[in-house]
Amino acid sequence: MNGKQRYNHIPIPKQLLDVMEQATRKASQKRQQSRRRIRCALIIAICVMALLIAANIPFIAQAISPIPVLRSLIKMLEISSK
């Protein structure tokens, strides 16, 4: 028996396929969680930046001020020299 024949006849444990599938599934789940966290962080950062910009541009702040919740946020975040 030469080296290639010995290599092809190496016994493979039956549990190996299950272990590989489980590891693949676990890695996929971790990747999805990571992507979800990054996406959520980006959305929050964009919202905060948009609110800060809107609060400091007078005509946008004036347009948003009729909305009760946003009115209090804009008053709190407004950086003006009144």
C-alpha positions in Angstrom: 0.0 0.0 0.0 1.4 3.4 -1.0 0.9 6.7 0.8 -2.1 7.8 -1.2 -3.9 4.5 -0.6 -3.2 4.7 3.1 -4.4 8.3 3.1 -7.7 7.4 1.4 -8.3 4.5 3.8 -7.9 6.6 7.0 -11.0 5.9 9.1 -13.1 9.0 9.7 -15.2 9.2 12.9 -18.9 9.3 12.4 -19.3 12.2 14.8 -17.0 14.4 12.8 -19.8 15.5 10.4 -22.0 16.5 13.3 -19.2 18.5 15.0 -18.4 20.3 11.7 -22.1 21.2 11.1 -22.5 22.4 14.7 -19.3 24.6 14.4 -20.5 26.0 11.1 -23.9 26.8 12.5 -22.4 28.5 15.6 -20.0 30.6 13.5 -22.9 31.7 11.3 -25.0 32.7 14.4 -22.0 34.7 15.8 -21.5 36.5 12.5 -25.2 37.4 12.3 -25.2 38.8 15.9 -22.1 40.8 15.1 -23.7 42.3 12.0 -26.8 43.1 14.0 -24.9 44.9 16.7 -22.9 46.9 14.1 -26.1 47.8 12.3 -27.9 48.9 15.5 -24.9 51.0 16.6 -24.8 52.7 13.2 -28.5 53.5 13.3 -28.2 55.0 16.8 -25.2 57.1 15.8 -27.0 58.4 12.7 -30.0 59.3 14.8 -28.0 61.1 17.4 -26.0 63.0 14.7 -29.2 64.0 12.9 -30.8 65.2 16.1 -27.8 67.2 17.1 -27.6 68.8 13.6 -31.3 69.5 13.5 -31.3 71.1 17.0 -28.6 73.5 15.9 -30.0 74.6 12.6 -32.6 77.2 13.5 -35.2 76.7 10.7 -35.1 72.9 11.2 -35.4 73.2 14.9 -38.4 75.5 14.4 -40.0 73.1 12.1 -39.6 70.2 14.5 -40.6 72.1 17.6 -44.4 71.4 17.3 -43.7 67.7 18.0 -43.9 67.5 21.8 -41.2 64.9 22.4 -38.7 66.4 20.0 -39.4 69.9 21.3 -38.0 69.0 24.7 -35.0 67.3 23.1 -34.2 70.2 20.9 -34.5 72.7 23.8 -32.1 70.5 25.7 -29.6 70.0 22.9 -29.8 73.5 21.4 -26.4 75.2 21.4 -27.2 78.8 20.8 -25.9 82.2 21.8 -29.2 83.8 23.0 
